[in-house]
Amino acid sequence: MKFIVRHHLNHFFHISRKSGNYRNFPSQHTLFKMDIYFFKYQGTGNDFVILDNRNKKYDFLSREQVSFLCDRRFGIGADGLMMLNLKAGYDFEMKYYNADGNESSMCGNGGRCLVKFAYHCGMLKSTFNFSATDGDHLAEIYGEEVSLKMKDVDIIQNYHGDAVLDTGSPHYVKIETDVMNLDVLVKGREIRYSHHFAEKGINVNFVERKDEDEIIVRTYERGVEAETLSCGTGVTASALVCYHNESGFNNVVVTTKGGELSVEFDRTNDGSYHNIWLSGAAVKVFEGTIQI
């Protein structure tokens, strides 16, 4: 397998790998190969392969092929893959796949990166309206930063003293006192594959309060089945759980292993959350061609 990757600084890299590397991806043994032109973006270290699918060119991709593209050893490497699709009445439609190749629920950092990609594709505007699996989303671009409006959250469930909620994807939030020394892979996997959550899976967030409006978050993501450097819907869920104003406007600064995000929202007296905005940098890393 050969591909050429063009870095955003216009450097070129030529990489070749023996065909034997395909043995873990049987779907790659086909008579006909196709060049995939891809883009790599990241939001606080949460990285994504993005495909411009406005002409439906990549509708054919199988679960195995998406998984291959996301593989960090044999493919491009990413936490997930997104397609930029057309949809009537919207600037675009977001289609998101986990690194395991399965189509998945909303990804906050992914949504922010896809907005920046749409801008780079020629949609030169500061405000976007797009469709995703969890509904409609507004987004705004300010330089390198993208702010994404998330779905409202009506309820946070108490589960054995921890919190369970849906911010576009299902999340489990557990408060810790020393989160940076926690074995997130082991502890996250225990909760994700516990009897109650094993069938559908859940993302697991471990949160430490730094101040009343500052938290540290580490996330074990389903579909990746590992810790990621950042998770947008997880950061959002953690910020809502750690509100500092019981009724009214909240702004929570969140530190992840990949960088800093902020979450603004309104909390009402009935415990529901509205006007939720996730903000942070969304950056192009490189683009290139890979053959599958």
ABEGO torsion letter per residue (X at the ends): XBBBBBBAAGBBBBBBBBAAAAAABAAABBABBBBBBBBBBBBGGBBBBBBBAAAGAAAABBAAAAAAAABAAABAEBABBBBBBBBBGBABBBBBBBAAGBBBBBBAAAAAAAAAAAAAAGBBBABBBBBBAAEBBBBBBBEABBBBBBBBBABBBBBGGBBBBBAGBBBBBBBBABAAABBAAAAAAAAAABAAAAAAEBBBBBBBBABAABBBBBBBBBGAGBBBABBAAAAAAAAAAABABABEBBBBBBBBAAEBBBBBBBBBAAGBBBGBBBBEBBBBABBBBBBX
